[in-house]
Amino acid sequence: MSDVDFGRAMGASCALHPGREATGTCARCGNFTCDTCSQGGASPRCPTCRERSGATFPLRREDWNFSNLWDVCWAAFQREWGMLSLAVLVYLGVSFGAQLLINVATGIGAAVDSVVLAGVLGVVGLVAQQLVQGLVQLGLVRVCFDVLHGGRADVARLFSQMHKAVPYTLTMLLVFVIVMVPLALLGVLAILTLMGTGMLSGVDLNSSSDEVWSALVPMLGVMGLGFLVLVGPFTYLALPLYLVQPELAYDDAPPSPLEVLRRSWEAARGHRLGILGVGFAGGAVMLAGVFACCVGFIPGMALAQLLIAGMFLALRSPRDDAAESFPG
């Protein structure tokens, strides 16, 4: 009989969380464990034994740096690189399959010769693609959490986040509004500024190419200057959004969209340069994989995901509930 069956058959409670039903026993100490303690079955040991054996994530926001993060993630990658690469490969396959949804929807619209139907089905296909791809990406982050906590890279965990479709959609819509509304306002402001300075008056339908170009050069210069002035503040405000997906993936029952953003902002406080550096490092790792005859892109993406997940675990603010330290 399995540990899970044994715990449930006895009606036992978890040793660390007495209010929760036991679903197994620790392979080291024999204590009853719940799904939270076993990280959803990914770890055979309870949190206490994982901590004693050094199988918990060792970095904290007070003392982490990129060098230590790289050492921890590289060791985890060396241990599970094969299964992590397989998880990335499955993720890419699902993403490609989701892309087919748009092509099928567009093809149906073209077959019935209806522009409206093609547009509606195209939008539906795009939403479905983004939702499926996003939820599987949450699963990939969850796999990285398991590995960084000393567990195995279970490819099946890629599909463990499907129950978060509604909170994921609402959170991504909120992120979209936060990003796009300021950009739209800046675009309108730029047009109004150009109109106010008379830069648009030199362009009309009868202008020659040289006249159009002469009028566009100052406009492009103004827009470029505005971009340079605003890129710093916008980057400062947008960097916490880098942690939104890991925050959604961390808890089995994700918080509200506003709470996800609040926690992401709190985790990024004082560490924005570090987040930016890890982002660049992850991109460099994947680019190096492309240069390695493209075959290294998949393991490079796996390592980049580990870096992002590890950075989140290091930056994540402590919660009042100690049980959340080892989510399922």
Secondary structure by P-SEA (a helix, b strand, c coil): ccaaaaaaaacccccccccbbbcbbbccccccccccccccccccccaaaaaaaccccccccccccaaaaaaaaaaaaaacaaaaaaaaaaaaaaaaaaaaaaaaaaaaaaaaccaaaaaaaaaaaaaaaaaaaaaaaaaaaaaaaaaaaccccccccccccccaaaaaaaaaaaaaaaccaaaaaaaaaaaaaaaaacccccccccccaaaaaaaaaaaaaaaaaaaaacaaaaaaaaccccaaaaaaacccccccaaaaaaaaaaaacccaaaaaaaaaaaaaaaaaaaaccccaaaaaaaaaaaaaaaaaaaaccccccccccccc
